[in-house]
């Protein structure tokens, strides 16, 4: 009751603040700060309240962002969400450092067969199944009315690609919250990370082929695939250099390590953007390093190729609470409920079909690799969440296919919104069922 009363007071003060400010001069500059503080407190309290009924805290953070954000109550408006984008990006890169640090090379080697086969089966089953469902469900997609068979195939391929995408940020948050540790956790995190990188490569190839399908005279866009390859390789190499820098700092300095890690996360976000702008202005080349992959590689390097891995993860864990609250509440605030209201029927059907296909693909992958029966049954619940890279790729679809790209992106955002809400709950159930929740030590509950 104390938490509920505190939440009511925080909401009341925010409402009174907005009403009393009105159009006062200078309030626009202060609103972002006030909204940020309100969202941080409200999301933390909602997460705490939902944890009483055994929901993951990050589900509470996401729901708080949705409920108090621009598409429901509007206490945090769209402009504020956009202004806080840099903080959101910074939080994401910080989470990527944590995700890389959770990947232990020795345990990954032991689980490599399971990881590889699960990735293969998930990709093939989910991509082909969602693409086939799209063809069958064509009448439910109004923007396909009157379109050619080639355009239908293009939409089906794009939806199949998006269905493959995962959310490493959500996975690492749930793992941290539950203090999970063990072979199942390592397998899930390894599969999630690999598929997050794989989907970028697959997406580049699919977009290029779809453009040829939609406009036959369009040449195959090899530049897009080459740019993606350069981005991925550059991000991995940059991450290795960044990891070496962090390990050097831990070995020789150690002081204020948390501040240094935050500075590194900011540097990764800022430098990747500036590097992309420089290449675009000087050479007209659209290539940017992927901050999340860069930081994930850096965290992996520090954890596995330096003597400061434990100290690095302790510093990460100590600051995880505000980072998770910030990131997932802003993620919720950015999810368009309007998109869900416009395409709720097909979005719900896509979510149901995708969940079934994910479970089937994960089960077959586990069976092929000889995983225990319990792991096979539970692994499908671990790969539902979507966010991050999926939202960014939806924007590319809008630009590349102007005639129906916006409508398709709306459907994709609606599906992502639903998956991001139910996915953490399903993953928590899986970790609890296999007995790996609470096994880890030294983690802080977000």
N, C-alpha and C positions, 0 to 999 in steps of 0.2 A: 504493500500500500504506500510505503514511503516513496518508492520510485515513481509510482503512478501520480502521486500528489506533486512530486518534483517536476515531472513532465508537464502536468497541467499548469503549473506556475510558469515554467519556461515558455510555454506556448502563449499564455496570457500576457506575459511581459513583452513578447515579440509582437503580438497583435496590438497592444497598447502603444508600443513604440512606433509601429507603422501608422497607426491612426493619428497619433499626436504630431508626427513629423509632417504629414501631409506633403505639400510642395515646398517645404522650407528650403531656403537657399543652402546649398552645400550638403543636403541630406543624401543626394545621389552618390557622393563620394564616400559617405559613411555607411551606406546601406550594405555594401559588400562585406565590410568588416563585421557589422552587426549580424548579417545573415550567416556568415561563416561561423561565428561563435554560437549562434542559435542552433544551426544544423549540427555542429559538433556535439553540443550538449544533448539535444533532442535525440539524435541517433544513438548516442551512448546509452541513454535511458531506455529507449525502445528495445535495443539489443539486450539490455539487462532484464527487462520485463519479459521478453520472449524466452530468455534462457530458463525462466522458471517452469515453463511448459515444455522444456527440452528441445526448443528450436535452436538452430545455430545463431549465434549473435550477429553474424554478418547478414543473415536474413532480416534481422531487425534493423540493421543499418540501411540496407537497401530499401526496405519498406518505409522507413522514416524519410529517406530521400524522395521516394515516390509520393508519399502522402503530403509532405510539407513543401514539395517542389512545385514547379510552375504549372503542372498539369492537373493538380488536385486542389489543394488549399491556396497555393500561390504565395505562401509566406516567404519562399525563396524564389525569385523570378528568373526568367531565362537569361537576362543580362548578367545577373550575378553568377549563375552557373558557368557562363562563358568566361567571365572575368577570373573565376577560380580554376580555369583549365590548367594553368601552369602548376598549381598546387596538386591538382589531380594527376598530371603527368609525373610530377616529382614523386608522389606517393607510389605510382605504378612502378617506376624504376627502382624505388627502395624495396618494394615487394619482390621484384625480379632478383635483386641481390639476395634476398632471403631464400627464394626458390632455388637459386643456384647453389647456395650454401647447404640446402637440404639434400642435394644429390651427392651421394657418397659413391665414389668410383668403384670401390670393392663390392658393394652391395648391388650396384647396377650391373656389374659383370656377372654376378651370380644370377641376376634376373633378366639378362639380355635376351634369352630365347623367348621368355614370356612377353617382354616389352615389344620385341620385333613382331612376333606373330599377332599380338593384340592390335598393334598399330595397323598391320596389313589387313586383318579381318574387319576391324572397325572401319577403315577407309573404304574398302571395297563394298561391304554390306550397306553402310549408311549412305554412301554416295549413290550407288545404283538403286537402292530402295527408295530414297527420297526423290530421285529423278523419275523413277517409274511412277511413283504416287502423283507427282506433279502432272505428268501426262494424263493420268486417269482423272485427276481432279481439275482439269482445265476449265470446266464450267464454273468453278468457284473462284476463278481468277478473272475478274472483269476486264483487266487491262490486256488480256490475251484474245478478247473477242475480235474476230476479223483478222487476226495475225496469221502469218504463214506457219507451215509446219517447221521450217527452219528456226523461226523465232521461238516456237514452243520448245524445241530441243535446246535452244540456248538458255531459256529460262529454267528448264529442268536441270541442265548441267550446273548452272550457277547456284540454284537452290541446293543441289546435292553437295556442292563444294562448301557452302556455308554450313550445312548440317554437320560436316566433318569437324568444324572448328571447335576448340575447347577454351577453357579459361584457367590458365595457370594461377592467376591471382586469387581466384576463389578457392582453388584447391589448396594452395599454401596457407590461406587464412583458416580454413577448416582444420587442416593438419596442425597448425599452431594452436588453435583454440582447444582442440581435443588432446593436445600433447601426444599425437599419434606417432608410432614408430614401429617398423617391422617390414617384412617382405612385401606384404600387400600394399602398404603405403608407398614404399619405394617403387613398386611396379606402376602404381597409379600415377605418381608424380612423373616418372620417366616417360610413360605413354603420353601424358598431357603435354609435357614440354616438347617432345618429338613431334606430336601432331600439330602443335601451335606453329612450329617452323614449317612443317610439311604443307600445311594448308596455304601458306603464302606462295610456295612454289607451284602447287596445284592450281591455285587461283590465277596466277599469271598465265599459265598454259591454257586454262579454260577460257579466260577472257579473250586471249588472242584468237583461239579457235572459234569462239562464239561470234567475234566480229567478222570473221570470214564467212560464217554461216549466214549471218543477218545481212551483210553486204558483200556478196560474192566477189565483187571486183576489188575489195579491200585486201591488200597483201597481208600475209601472216606477220604479226607484230613481234618479230624476234627481238626488237630493242627492249620491249617490256620484260621478256624473260631474261635477257642479258642483264638488264638493270637490277632485277630481283636477285640474280645470282651474285652480282657485285655487292649488293646491299648485304646479303646474308654472309658472304665470306668476309666482307669488310667489318661487319658487326662482330663476328666471332674473333677476328684478329684484334680488333679494337678492345673487345672484352678481355682477351688474354693480356693485353698490355695494361689495361686498367686493373685487372686482378694482380698482376705483378707489382703495380704501384701501391696497391693497398697492402699487400703482403710485406713490401719493403717498409712501409710506414709502421706496420705492426711490429716488425722486427726491431726497428731502430728508434721509434718514437713512442708509440702506444698512447700517449697522453691525448685526452679528448677524442678518443677513437670514434665515438658516436657522431660528433660534429664533423669529423673528417669524412665519415661514410655518407652523411647527408650532403656534404659538399660534393662528393663524388657523384651521387645520384643527380644532383642539380647540374653538374658539369656534363654528365652524359646526355641529359635532356637538352640542355642549351646548345652544346657543341654540335649535336646531330642536326638540330634545326639550322644553325648558322652554316654548317658545312653544306647542307642541301641548298640553302639560299645562294651561297657562293657559287656552287656548280651551276645552278640554274641561271644566274645572272651572267657569269663569264662564258659558259659553254652551252647554255640551253639544255643541260642534261638534268633530268629529274631523278636523282639518286640521293637517298638519305640512309644513314645508318639507323637501324632499328634499336631505339633505346632499351627496350625490354630485353631483346636478345643480347645486346651488349652487356647489360648489367647481370643478366643470368649467367653468361659466360664468365664474367668477372667473379661472381660469387662462387661458381663451381671451381674456378682456378684457386681462389683463396682457401676453400675448404679442402681441396684434394692435393694441392701442390705447394703448400706452405705450412709452416709450423704454427701459424696464428689462426687456424680455422676455428678452434673452439672459442677463442677470445672474440673473434669476428662474429660468430653466431650469438654469443652472449650479449654483445652490444646491440645486435639486430633485435633480439628478443625483448630487451629492456624498453625499446621504443616502439614496439609493434602496435600497442593499443591505439594511440592517436592516429597512426598511419592507416590502420584498417578502418577506423571510424570515418576518417576523412575520405578515403578512396571509395568505399562502398556506399556511403551516403551520397556522395557526388555522382556515383554511377547510377544510383536510383533516381536522383533528381534529373539526370539527363535522359532517362528512359522515357520515350514518348508514349504516354497512355492514349493520346489521340490516335496513334498508329494502331494500337490494340483495339480501340473502339471501331475503327474503320474496317479492320480485317480480322475480327475476333474469331469467326468461324473457321476460316482456312488456317489461321494461326494455331488455334487449338488442335485442329486435326494434324497439322504438321508436327506439333510438339508431341502428340500421342504416337504418331507413326515413327518419328525420330527416336523417341524413348524406347520403343519396342525394338527398333533396328539396332540401337546402341547396345541394348541388353543382349540381343542375339549375336552381334559381332563380337562383343567382349566375351561372351560365353564360349563361342567357337574358338576364339583366340586362346582362351585359357585351357580349353580341352585339348587343343593341338599341342600346347606347350607342356601339358602334364600338370597344370596347377591343381591344387586340392579342390574338391567339389564345392566347398563353401566359397572359395575365392571366385570360382567361375560364376556362381549365382549372384554374388555381391558386386562383382567388378562393373557390371553394366550400370549400377546406380552411381558410379563414381565419375562418369563422363558426360553428365547432362548440362552442366553450367556452360554458358557462353557469354562473352563480352569482349572488351579490349579490341583485338585485331578484327573481329567480326564487324564491329561498328565502322571501323576505318575502311574495310573492304566494301561495305555497303555504299559509302560515299563514292568510291571509284566506279561502281556499277551505275550510279546516277549520272556520272559524267560521260562514261563510255557509251551508254545506251539511252540517249535523251528521250526517246519516244515512249519507253515503258520502264526505264530504269528507276525513276522516282517511285512509281507504284510498287515495283518489286522491292525496293529498299524499305518502303513502309511495311510490307509484309515481313521482311527479314527482321526489322527492329521489333515488331510485335512478337515474333517467335523468340528473339533473344530476351525480351522482357520476361516472358513466361518461364523460359529455361533458367534465367538468373534467379528467379524466385524459388522455384522448386528444386533446382540442382543442389544447393548447399544442404537442404534438408535430406535429400536422398543420399548424399555422400556421407553425412554424419551417421545415418542409419547403417551404411555399409561398414564404416570403420568400427562402429560399436559392435556389429554382428560378428566381425572377424576377430574381435578381441584385441585390437591394436590401439584403441583409444585409451589414453592415460599411461601408455608404456614409456613414452619419452620422458626425459628429465631436463630440467633447466629451461623449459619453455614458459613463456608468460601467456596467460589466456587473453586473447584480444577482446 
